[in-house]
């Protein structure tokens, strides 16, 4: 089963940018399809593989910061090729 995940990672501390960059670099290195924009990061791939990578990398990211938020949306399908029809 293919999934698409949208993540918004928000460390609640002064050095937030470093944490976000490190998190995205880890996701890119996973071999999954990863797309970024100024507001969020999207990850696409097989459910088990995506969830395993996210579980590992979210835990590491949380361990490296004092406080933070992570918003996550999941869609059951690979939406990486989505193009608006209007």
N, CA, C and O atoms as CSV, one atom per row, in Angstrom:
chain,resi,resn,atom,element,x,y,z
A,1,UNK,N,N,0.842,-1.171,0.000
A,1,UNK,CA,C,0.000,0.000,0.000
A,1,UNK,C,C,0.893,1.242,0.000
A,1,UNK,O,O,1.794,1.367,0.829
A,2,UNK,N,N,0.639,2.142,-0.920
A,2,UNK,CA,C,1.389,3.389,-1.015
A,2,UNK,C,C,0.714,4.480,-0.183
A,2,UNK,O,O,-0.513,4.544,-0.100
A,3,UNK,N,N,1.535,5.335,0.431
A,3,UNK,CA,C,0.996,6.448,1.203
A,3,UNK,C,C,1.756,7.730,0.870
A,3,UNK,O,O,2.862,7.711,0.329
A,4,UNK,N,N,1.117,8.834,1.218
A,4,UNK,CA,C,1.712,10.161,1.146
A,4,UNK,C,C,1.576,10.768,2.531
A,4,UNK,O,O,0.519,10.673,3.154
A,5,UNK,N,N,2.644,11.392,3.015
A,5,UNK,CA,C,2.641,11.989,4.350
A,5,UNK,C,C,3.118,13.429,4.237
A,5,UNK,O,O,4.151,13.707,3.628
A,6,UNK,N,N,2.358,14.335,4.828
A,6,UNK,CA,C,2.776,15.736,4.900
A,6,UNK,C,C,3.188,16.034,6.330
A,6,UNK,O,O,2.444,15.760,7.271
A,7,UNK,N,N,4.386,16.601,6.489
A,7,UNK,CA,C,4.934,16.899,7.812
A,7,UNK,C,C,5.219,18.388,7.949
A,7,UNK,O,O,5.753,19.018,7.037
A,8,UNK,N,N,4.860,18.933,9.091
A,8,UNK,CA,C,5.281,20.278,9.459
A,8,UNK,C,C,5.968,20.147,10.808
A,8,UNK,O,O,5.328,19.879,11.825
A,9,UNK,N,N,7.280,20.341,10.802
A,9,UNK,CA,C,8.125,20.151,11.974
A,9,UNK,C,C,8.466,21.521,12.547
A,9,UNK,O,O,9.016,22.366,11.840
A,10,UNK,N,N,8.146,21.752,13.820
A,10,UNK,CA,C,8.337,23.056,14.441
A,10,UNK,C,C,9.018,22.933,15.801
A,10,UNK,O,O,8.341,22.848,16.826
A,11,UNK,N,N,10.357,22.923,15.819
A,11,UNK,CA,C,11.053,22.967,17.104
A,11,UNK,C,C,10.754,24.301,17.794
A,11,UNK,O,O,10.796,25.352,17.155
A,12,UNK,N,N,10.458,24.260,19.069
A,12,UNK,CA,C,10.094,25.470,19.813
A,12,UNK,C,C,11.295,25.975,20.606
A,12,UNK,O,O,11.284,26.006,21.836
A,13,UNK,N,N,12.333,26.370,19.865
A,13,UNK,CA,C,13.537,26.886,20.496
A,13,UNK,C,C,14.287,27.751,19.489
A,13,UNK,O,O,13.987,27.720,18.295
A,14,UNK,N,N,15.257,28.520,19.967
A,14,UNK,CA,C,15.946,29.501,19.135
A,14,UNK,C,C,16.687,28.891,17.953
A,14,UNK,O,O,16.721,29.504,16.885
A,15,UNK,N,N,17.276,27.722,18.098
A,15,UNK,CA,C,18.036,27.110,17.007
A,15,UNK,C,C,17.168,26.159,16.172
A,15,UNK,O,O,17.624,25.093,15.760
A,16,UNK,N,N,15.918,26.555,15.930
A,16,UNK,CA,C,14.953,25.699,15.245
A,16,UNK,C,C,15.381,25.321,13.826
A,16,UNK,O,O,15.140,24.199,13.381
A,17,UNK,N,N,16.020,26.263,13.116
A,17,UNK,CA,C,16.357,26.013,11.713
A,17,UNK,C,C,17.301,24.811,11.559
A,17,UNK,O,O,17.115,23.984,10.667
A,18,UNK,N,N,18.287,24.723,12.408
A,18,UNK,CA,C,19.247,23.613,12.373
A,18,UNK,C,C,18.536,22.270,12.529
A,18,UNK,O,O,18.865,21.310,11.832
A,19,UNK,N,N,17.567,22.198,13.435
A,19,UNK,CA,C,16.833,20.955,13.668
A,19,UNK,C,C,15.993,20.560,12.446
A,19,UNK,O,O,15.925,19.386,12.084
A,20,UNK,N,N,15.364,21.541,11.827
A,20,UNK,CA,C,14.539,21.268,10.652
A,20,UNK,C,C,15.410,20.770,9.500
A,20,UNK,O,O,15.072,19.784,8.845
A,21,UNK,N,N,16.519,21.446,9.255
A,21,UNK,CA,C,17.421,21.054,8.167
A,21,UNK,C,C,17.947,19.639,8.378
A,21,UNK,O,O,17.963,18.842,7.440
A,22,UNK,N,N,18.372,19.320,9.585
A,22,UNK,CA,C,18.877,17.975,9.878
A,22,UNK,C,C,17.803,16.908,9.666
A,22,UNK,O,O,18.085,15.840,9.123
A,23,UNK,N,N,16.581,17.196,10.092
A,23,UNK,CA,C,15.470,16.262,9.932
A,23,UNK,C,C,15.200,15.998,8.445
A,23,UNK,O,O,15.041,14.847,8.037
A,24,UNK,N,N,15.149,17.052,7.646
A,24,UNK,CA,C,14.884,16.901,6.215
A,24,UNK,C,C,16.021,16.142,5.537
A,24,UNK,O,O,15.768,15.297,4.678
A,25,UNK,N,N,17.262,16.426,5.906
A,25,UNK,CA,C,18.396,15.711,5.321
A,25,UNK,C,C,18.316,14.211,5.604
A,25,UNK,O,O,18.643,13.399,4.737
A,26,UNK,N,N,17.889,13.844,6.792
A,26,UNK,CA,C,17.735,12.422,7.139
A,26,UNK,C,C,16.640,11.781,6.287
A,26,UNK,O,O,16.792,10.650,5.824
A,27,UNK,N,N,15.543,12.500,6.084
A,27,UNK,CA,C,14.471,11.964,5.248
A,27,UNK,C,C,14.948,11.793,3.811
A,27,UNK,O,O,14.657,10.775,3.183
A,28,UNK,N,N,15.673,12.771,3.284
A,28,UNK,CA,C,16.208,12.672,1.920
A,28,UNK,C,C,17.122,11.464,1.766
A,28,UNK,O,O,17.093,10.796,0.732
A,29,UNK,N,N,17.924,11.177,2.773
A,29,UNK,CA,C,18.889,10.073,2.722
A,29,UNK,C,C,18.209,8.703,2.816
A,29,UNK,O,O,18.860,7.683,2.587
A,30,UNK,N,N,16.934,8.661,3.143
A,30,UNK,CA,C,16.223,7.393,3.342
A,30,UNK,C,C,15.955,6.637,2.043
A,30,UNK,O,O,15.682,5.438,2.074
A,31,UNK,N,N,16.030,7.315,0.912
A,31,UNK,CA,C,15.699,6.677,-0.351
A,31,UNK,C,C,14.240,6.820,-0.740
A,31,UNK,O,O,13.856,6.438,-1.846
A,32,UNK,N,N,13.418,7.366,0.151
A,32,UNK,CA,C,12.019,7.621,-0.160
A,32,UNK,C,C,11.917,8.879,-1.019
A,32,UNK,O,O,12.861,9.667,-1.080
A,33,UNK,N,N,10.790,9.070,-1.674
A,33,UNK,CA,C,10.541,10.309,-2.409
A,33,UNK,C,C,10.187,11.376,-1.393
A,33,UNK,O,O,9.240,11.225,-0.621
A,34,UNK,N,N,10.961,12.466,-1.398
A,34,UNK,CA,C,10.766,13.558,-0.442
A,34,UNK,C,C,10.690,14.863,-1.223
A,34,UNK,O,O,11.577,15.169,-2.019
A,35,UNK,N,N,9.624,15.633,-0.993
A,35,UNK,CA,C,9.458,16.945,-1.606
A,35,UNK,C,C,9.291,17.974,-0.504
A,35,UNK,O,O,8.624,17.718,0.498
A,36,UNK,N,N,9.898,19.140,-0.691
A,36,UNK,CA,C,9.769,20.203,0.309
A,36,UNK,C,C,9.195,21.464,-0.320
A,36,UNK,O,O,9.355,21.713,-1.515
A,37,UNK,N,N,8.531,22.244,0.506
A,37,UNK,CA,C,8.133,23.601,0.148
A,37,UNK,C,C,8.312,24.446,1.409
A,37,UNK,O,O,8.666,23.900,2.454
A,38,UNK,N,N,8.084,25.731,1.351
A,38,UNK,CA,C,8.341,26.568,2.539
A,38,UNK,C,C,7.486,26.237,3.768
A,38,UNK,O,O,7.830,26.635,4.880
A,39,UNK,N,N,6.393,25.522,3.581
A,39,UNK,CA,C,5.487,25.261,4.701
A,39,UNK,C,C,5.521,23.832,5.230
A,39,UNK,O,O,5.137,23.588,6.374
A,40,UNK,N,N,5.977,22.882,4.404
A,40,UNK,CA,C,5.942,21.492,4.852
A,40,UNK,C,C,6.881,20.630,4.026
A,40,UNK,O,O,7.465,21.074,3.038
A,41,UNK,N,N,7.007,19.386,4.461
A,41,UNK,CA,C,7.779,18.367,3.756
A,41,UNK,C,C,6.841,17.196,3.501
A,41,UNK,O,O,6.084,16.791,4.383
A,42,UNK,N,N,6.897,16.654,2.283
A,42,UNK,CA,C,6.072,15.502,1.944
A,42,UNK,C,C,6.968,14.296,1.698
A,42,UNK,O,O,8.043,14.407,1.108
A,43,UNK,N,N,6.502,13.146,2.164
A,43,UNK,CA,C,7.221,11.883,1.999
A,43,UNK,C,C,6.252,10.887,1.367
A,43,UNK,O,O,5.094,10.789,1.771
A,44,UNK,N,N,6.747,10.144,0.363
A,44,UNK,CA,C,5.910,9.217,-0.392
A,44,UNK,C,C,6.586,7.853,-0.476
A,44,UNK,O,O,7.807,7.762,-0.603
A,45,UNK,N,N,5.783,6.794,-0.403
A,45,UNK,CA,C,6.342,5.461,-0.550
A,45,UNK,C,C,5.455,4.400,0.058
A,45,UNK,O,O,4.323,4.682,0.451
A,46,UNK,N,N,5.965,3.167,0.139
A,46,UNK,CA,C,5.217,2.075,0.754
A,46,UNK,C,C,4.981,2.342,2.250
A,46,UNK,O,O,5.868,2.821,2.958
A,47,UNK,N,N,3.784,2.026,2.702
A,47,UNK,CA,C,3.385,2.320,4.084
A,47,UNK,C,C,4.424,1.877,5.117
A,47,UNK,O,O,4.884,2.688,5.920
A,48,UNK,N,N,4.792,0.604,5.099
A,48,UNK,CA,C,5.703,0.088,6.127
A,48,UNK,C,C,7.052,0.800,6.104
A,48,UNK,O,O,7.615,1.110,7.154
A,49,UNK,N,N,7.560,1.054,4.914
A,49,UNK,CA,C,8.859,1.716,4.794
A,49,UNK,C,C,8.792,3.172,5.269
A,49,UNK,O,O,9.667,3.627,6.005
A,50,UNK,N,N,7.767,3.887,4.852
A,50,UNK,CA,C,7.609,5.294,5.270
A,50,UNK,C,C,7.459,5.386,6.783
A,50,UNK,O,O,8.111,6.208,7.426
A,51,UNK,N,N,6.609,4.553,7.347
A,51,UNK,CA,C,6.356,4.629,8.787
A,51,UNK,C,C,7.582,4.227,9.601
A,51,UNK,O,O,7.815,4.775,10.678
A,52,UNK,N,N,8.364,3.278,9.097
A,52,UNK,CA,C,9.591,2.890,9.793
A,52,UNK,C,C,10.585,4.049,9.807
A,52,UNK,O,O,11.152,4.375,10.851
A,53,UNK,N,N,10.793,4.665,8.653
A,53,UNK,CA,C,11.715,5.805,8.562
A,53,UNK,C,C,11.222,6.954,9.445
A,53,UNK,O,O,11.999,7.531,10.206
A,54,UNK,N,N,9.943,7.284,9.346
A,54,UNK,CA,C,9.414,8.392,10.146
A,54,UNK,C,C,9.523,8.102,11.635
A,54,UNK,O,O,9.905,8.983,12.406
A,55,UNK,N,N,9.200,6.903,12.046
A,55,UNK,CA,C,9.303,6.552,13.465
A,55,UNK,C,C,10.704,6.749,14.002
A,55,UNK,O,O,10.897,7.310,15.081
A,56,UNK,N,N,11.677,6.286,13.243
A,56,UNK,CA,C,13.081,6.416,13.647
A,56,UNK,C,C,13.523,7.873,13.665
A,56,UNK,O,O,14.097,8.336,14.651
A,57,UNK,N,N,13.259,8.598,12.580
A,57,UNK,CA,C,13.773,9.967,12.450
A,57,UNK,C,C,13.033,10.967,13.339
A,57,UNK,O,O,13.640,11.922,13.822
A,58,UNK,N,N,11.757,10.767,13.558
A,58,UNK,CA,C,11.022,11.641,14.480
A,58,UNK,C,C,11.554,11.461,15.894
A,58,UNK,O,O,11.766,12.439,16.611
A,59,UNK,N,N,11.769,10.226,16.292
A,59,UNK,CA,C,12.296,9.971,17.634
A,59,UNK,C,C,13.662,10.633,17.809
A,59,UNK,O,O,13.903,11.292,18.820
A,60,UNK,N,N,14.566,10.463,16.828
A,60,UNK,CA,C,15.888,11.093,16.908
A,60,UNK,C,C,15.771,12.612,16.987
A,60,UNK,O,O,16.448,13.250,17.793
A,61,UNK,N,N,14.915,13.188,16.153
A,61,UNK,CA,C,14.751,14.646,16.137
A,61,UNK,C,C,14.226,15.151,17.481
A,61,UNK,O,O,14.702,16.168,17.987
A,62,UNK,N,N,13.260,14.457,18.056
A,62,UNK,CA,C,12.718,14.867,19.350
A,62,UNK,C,C,13.761,14.746,20.456
A,62,UNK,O,O,13.796,15.570,21.369
A,63,UNK,N,N,14.607,13.725,20.379
A,63,UNK,CA,C,15.643,13.559,21.399
A,63,UNK,C,C,16.688,14.670,21.356
A,63,UNK,O,O,17.348,14.933,22.361
A,64,UNK,N,N,16.846,15.325,20.206
A,64,UNK,CA,C,17.861,16.371,20.046
A,64,UNK,C,C,17.354,17.781,20.358
A,64,UNK,O,O,18.116,18.743,20.256
A,65,UNK,N,N,16.087,17.916,20.734
A,65,UNK,CA,C,15.563,19.252,21.043
A,65,UNK,C,C,14.830,19.238,22.372
A,65,UNK,O,O,14.439,18.189,22.884
A,66,UNK,N,N,14.657,20.436,22.915
A,66,UNK,CA,C,13.976,20.556,24.203
A,66,UNK,C,C,12.465,20.436,24.053
A,66,UNK,O,O,11.820,19.683,24.783
A,67,UNK,N,N,11.899,21.190,23.094
A,67,UNK,CA,C,10.453,21.185,22.883
A,67,UNK,C,C,10.175,21.330,21.396
A,67,UNK,O,O,10.939,21.971,20.674
A,68,UNK,N,N,9.086,20.738,20.942
A,68,UNK,CA,C,8.743,20.878,19.536
A,68,UNK,C,C,7.406,20.260,19.197
A,68,UNK,O,O,6.817,19.516,19.981
A,69,UNK,N,N,6.946,20.591,18.005
A,69,UNK,CA,C,5.686,20.080,17.478
A,69,UNK,C,C,5.943,19.417,16.134
A,69,UNK,O,O,6.831,19.833,15.389
A,70,UNK,N,N,5.176,18.398,15.828
A,70,UNK,CA,C,5.216,17.791,14.511
A,70,UNK,C,C,3.776,17.506,14.108
A,70,UNK,O,O,3.087,16.702,14.738
A,71,UNK,N,N,3.332,18.176,13.052
A,71,UNK,CA,C,2.008,17.928,12.495
A,71,UNK,C,C,2.172,16.964,11.336
A,71,UNK,O,O,3.069,17.127,10.508
A,72,UNK,N,N,1.306,15.959,11.274
A,72,UNK,CA,C,1.432,14.954,10.235
A,72,UNK,C,C,0.058,14.631,9.657
A,72,UNK,O,O,-0.908,14.416,10.389
A,73,UNK,N,N,-0.007,14.601,8.313
A,73,UNK,CA,C,-1.219,14.168,7.608
A,73,UNK,C,C,-0.838,12.967,6.759
A,73,UNK,O,O,0.221,12.952,6.131
A,74,UNK,N,N,-1.704,11.963,6.742
A,74,UNK,CA,C,-1.472,10.756,5.950
A,74,UNK,C,C,-2.591,10.582,4.934
A,74,UNK,O,O,-3.767,10.793,5.233
A,75,UNK,N,N,-2.195,10.191,3.720
A,75,UNK,CA,C,-3.158,9.899,2.662
A,75,UNK,C,C,-2.842,8.509,2.131
A,75,UNK,O,O,-1.680,8.178,1.894
A,76,UNK,N,N,-3.864,7.706,1.946
A,76,UNK,CA,C,-3.664,6.360,1.414
A,76,UNK,C,C,-3.621,6.424,-0.114
A,76,UNK,O,O,-4.614,6.144,-0.786
A,77,UNK,N,N,-2.485,6.788,-0.637
A,77,UNK,CA,C,-2.160,6.765,-2.071
A,77,UNK,C,C,-0.889,7.578,-2.256
A,77,UNK,O,O,-0.545,8.414,-1.421
A,78,UNK,N,N,-0.204,7.326,-3.347
A,78,UNK,CA,C,0.991,8.097,-3.668
A,78,UNK,C,C,0.551,9.318,-4.459
A,78,UNK,O,O,0.157,9.201,-5.620
A,79,UNK,N,N,0.615,10.484,-3.839
A,79,UNK,CA,C,0.176,11.732,-4.465
A,79,UNK,C,C,1.361,12.552,-4.970
A,79,UNK,O,O,1.212,13.746,-5.232
A,80,UNK,N,N,2.529,11.935,-5.110
A,80,UNK,CA,C,3.730,12.673,-5.503
A,80,UNK,C,C,3.636,13.266,-6.901
A,80,UNK,O,O,4.324,14.243,-7.199
A,81,UNK,N,N,2.815,12.710,-7.749
A,81,UNK,CA,C,2.672,13.222,-9.108
A,81,UNK,C,C,1.473,14.135,-9.295
A,81,UNK,O,O,1.105,14.445,-10.428
A,82,UNK,N,N,0.864,14.565,-8.212
A,82,UNK,CA,C,-0.355,15.375,-8.290
A,82,UNK,C,C,-0.111,16.688,-9.041
A,82,UNK,O,O,0.871,17.390,-8.798
A,83,UNK,N,N,-1.023,16.994,-9.950
A,83,UNK,CA,C,-1.047,18.280,-10.637
A,83,UNK,C,C,-2.486,18.780,-10.637
A,83,UNK,O,O,-3.403,18.016,-10.936
A,84,UNK,N,N,-2.696,20.049,-10.307
A,84,UNK,CA,C,-4.053,20.595,-10.301
A,84,UNK,C,C,-4.723,20.474,-11.675
A,84,UNK,O,O,-4.056,20.550,-12.707
A,85,UNK,N,N,-6.021,20.289,-11.678
A,85,UNK,CA,C,-6.785,20.141,-12.916
A,85,UNK,C,C,-7.516,21.432,-13.278
A,85,UNK,O,O,-8.455,21.394,-14.073
A,86,UNK,N,N,-7.118,22.553,-12.729
A,86,UNK,CA,C,-7.808,23.821,-13.018
A,86,UNK,C,C,-6.819,24.903,-13.331
A,86,UNK,O,O,-7.210,26.039,-13.599
